[in-house]
Amino acid sequence: MALSKSQIPPDAQHYLVCGIEDCERNCQFYCNPCHQPMCEQCKDTHQKKKKTKNHEVVPYQERKRQIPVEKCSDHPTKDIDILCDECNVPLCSKCSTMPVHKGHSFTDLETIYTEKTVACRQEVQKIQTYFVPTANGLQKEIKTDATEIKAIMDNIRSSIRDEAKSLKKLVDEVASDNIEQVNKMEESLKEMLQSQDKTCQDYISHLEDLVKQFQGYLSSTQLQNNPIIFSLTEHLKIRPIPETTKPVPPVFTAGQYRKEDVIKLLGRVTVPDTKPENRKIKPMETAPSTPLKPTGKQRKQDREKSDVKQTLSLSSSVTKVREYTVPGVDGVSHVSLGKSGRLWVSDKKGNLVQTDLQGNQLHKIQTTGGFEGYHTVTQDGDLIYIDKNNEVIHRITLDNTITEFIKTGGEIPLSIHSSHINGDILVGMIGKVTRYNKTGEEIQNIEWDYKGQELYSIPNYITENINGDICTSNLNKVVVVNKSGQHKFSYSGQGSEFDYRGLCTDLLGHILVCDFYGDTVDLLDQDGQFLCQLLTNQQGVTCPFSVCVDDENNLIVGQRNTNTVTVYKYLQ
């Protein structure tokens, strides 16, 4: 690691040179009286001379430091070169003979200066090699924590909004059911009253007929055969008034809810009673390794995909192929495509279920995941999933053996994707994306754009495009970088309110992303150009949360509010 300017010692040079004129050999010794660096040969010559044979010549590292030249104010021709031990005052040699210093002891100022200089340089070295890097590391960690806290808070806010939206939908459903029940009650009461009204009308018609009949008898001029004379009782049979019932209307009993009841339904944000851990210095990040060359098998697969790609295009309409219910999950938060079209489906409660094409449960495990794309299937068919609480990534092989694959070292993993290009593992963490190779070795970290701005907040879902671009959804935007980690574009939707969740890509390089709030699946090209809203409410899509493309290039959609998986055909 290169040293910064502040870390380079002020007397550092590429090597020490002998100070004797015309000698360019390496310096190893130092004459303290002459303040002259010397090589071994010049040192021997120096000590053989009559004038300098008694000079103190020491190894260079043990040399005395030359004090700055400063004249005595009382004796301008003399240099200050001693220290009065009693008065603790720098003096010249002539000052030491003055009565005020009579009987005092003195120390060579050069000796003191050397000792203090060495001590000072040692402290400077400590500061430059330990304290400054440590403080810089802590400062970086604090900034990372600030980013993580913001991301966590954004995630909590999003979860609160999700729960509120779900509750609102349930409230709307219950209200709709109640209104429908009221409509049915009203229709039943209406039919009863209409029947009673007809009965009364028939009775009134009967009375009117009797009145006409008797008025005819009364106005008759014939006495013979007149019922009034012969059989009045028989003709005066008036039917009794029909019985009717008053309707009993239903009564609406309003719910007696308080704010506390709603809090129980939506959940509460609390601060855990956990003692904060002391910060640790993290190890240096390793540089990305050289990508592996594709194998013959990989090249063949690439050619096959290229042949398929040339025959594919967008259909003029989207057609529902099939749908099936996934048992054991409460809604669909994420879908991973496995071998033979089998699916791994997860929900917000950490249930992770494997199904066949008919929705039959094949395998189920309990995880710590939730509203994230925290599982993926490798090229070999192994399942890889995140244990967020323990900051570990597990692998399940085809024989159901579970192993601890990757430890993220204090970083919180959120989303994961196994590359179909080279088998690398892409992991979305709070504030960054990390790439691991097939063996779990960290080879790349992506955090900043070219302006030094943070790229990611909460990369809850992650995938890779056919050109190696890394695509993530971060609630309020989709972020895409190339395989080297350079920012290409961000997509922030077509409306004023959006919440991006699951995303995937297809053989044409399209990016398909779920807008939870907009109830749409948006379609982008690989350069970020919005193409269309592929799925909307008109196709029956509500709260889309996860998407993937199967081996037949169909789009699989999972929705937050149901455990039904729907398959659509959108390519031809």
Secondary structure, DSSP 4 states (H G I P E B T S, - for coil): -PPPGGGS-TT--SS-B--STT--SBP-EEETTTTEEE-HHHHHHHHHSTTTTTS-EEEGGGPPPPPPP-B-SSSTTSBEEEEETTTTEEEETTGGGSGGGTT--EEEHHHHHHHHHHHHHHHHHHIIIIIHHHHHHHHHHHHHHHHHHHHHHHHHHHHHHHHHHHHHHHHHHHHHHHHHHHHHHHHHHHHHHHHHHHHHHHHHHHHHHHHHHHHHHHH----TT-HHHH-HHHHT-PPPPPP---------------HHHHHHHH--------PPPPP-PPPPPPPPPPPPPPPHHHHHHHHHHHHHHHH--EEEEEEEEEEEEPTT-SS-SEEEE-GGG-EEEE-TTSEEEEE-TT--EEEEEE-S--SS--EEE-TTS-EEEEETTTTEEEEE-TT--EEEEEE-TT--EEEEEE-TTT--EEEEETTEEEEE-TTS-EEEEE-B-TTS-B--S---EEEE-TTS-EEEE-BS-EEEE-TTS-EEEEE--SSSS--EEEEEE-TT--EEEEETTTTEEEEE-TTS-EEEEEE-GGGT--SEEEEEE-TTSPEEEEETT-SEEEEEEEE-
